Amino acid sequence: MSKLAGHYKKMATHGWPHTAHDEIMSKFVSSFIPAHQNYWAEVEVYYGAETRRVDIVIENENEAYILVEVKSEPNEVDKAIGQVLEYRVLFGETYGVSKRKISAGIACPSFHSFDQ
């Protein structure tokens, strides 16, 4: 059973998206994540007393995870690389998941069109 089951819900479809960032997340989910796949949005990870959020977490059938950081502009990708690598460590520590079971990625529509 997923370590996230019961803690986070899939993205709401009603009234969403609200921001450009949310719109990119919505397009990523609808374009790249099969309907049967488990995924969550805005998953909290902890760095001491500080709470940070992973944009999208995808879980496969082997309870391995892909963390996706979403950026709207190419000039944000450098920052995203550092964030998603840090989130990989924090996700493992927060949820007791081995780093070998956690992959990381970045979604930026300026580098790839979700409409292709």
N, C-alpha and C positions, 0 to 999 in steps of 0.2 A: 504494500500500500504506500502511496506517495507520502513523503514527509510534509508535503504542503496541503494534503487533503483536509478540508474543513477549515483551513486558515484563510485562504484567498479564493476569490471567485473569478471565473472568466470575465473578460471585459463585458460590460453591459452593452447591449445593442440599442437600447432606447435612449434617445437624447445624447448620444455619443457620436461623433467627437465634438469637443468644445474648443480646442486650440489646434494650431498647426501641428504641434507635437502629437496630440491625440489622433489627428487625421492620419499622420504617418504610421502610427502604431496600428490603427484600424486597417489601413491598406496592407501593411506587412502581414498582419494576422490573416486577412482574407485571401491574400495572394500566396502565402508560403506555408501556412499551418493547416493541415487537413482537419476536417470537422471532428474526426474521432480522437484527435491528439489532445492531450492535457496541456493547458497553458494557463498562465496567470499574469496579470498586469500589476505593476507597482508593488512588487514584493519587497518587504522590508528586510534589511540586513543590518547588523549592529556593529558599530565601531566604538567600543567603550559605551559611554552613555549616549552617543550620537546615533541617530537612525538615518539610514540611507535607503534609497529605493532603486531596485533593478527594474528597468522598464518592462521587459517581458521575460518570463521564464517558461521554457518549453521542457516537458518531461517525456522521455520515450518509454517504451514498454519494459526496459531494463532498469528503470529508476535512475537513469542518467539524465543530466540536465544541460540545456543550452541557455546561457544568459545572453540576452540581446539588449544592447544599449542603442537607443534611437536618437539620431541627430538630424536636424533639418537642413543644415548647411555643411558643405565640405570643410570649411575652416574649423568646424567643431570636432572633426574626426580624430585629430591628435589627442584632444582632451578625452574623447571617448575611449581610446585605447587604454589609457591609464585607468580610467574609471572601471571599465569592464574587467580588467585584470585584477584590480583591487576588489571588486565585487565578487569575483570568483573565489578569492580567499575568504572574504567575509561570509559568503553564502555557505561555504563548506563548514566554517566555524559555527555559524548560527544554526544550521539545520543538521549538523553532524554527517555531512556528506564528504566522501573522499574526493580530493582534487582530481583524481583520475576519472571521476564520473561527472566532471563539470567542464563543459566547453564554453567558449565565449565568442560572441560575434557583434558586429555593428551594422545597423540598418541606416542608410542615408540615401534618400531617393535621388539626390543629385549625382550619385555614382551609379545607380541602377534604377530604372523605371519599373515601378510595380505594375504598370499597365501593359507591359510587354507580354 
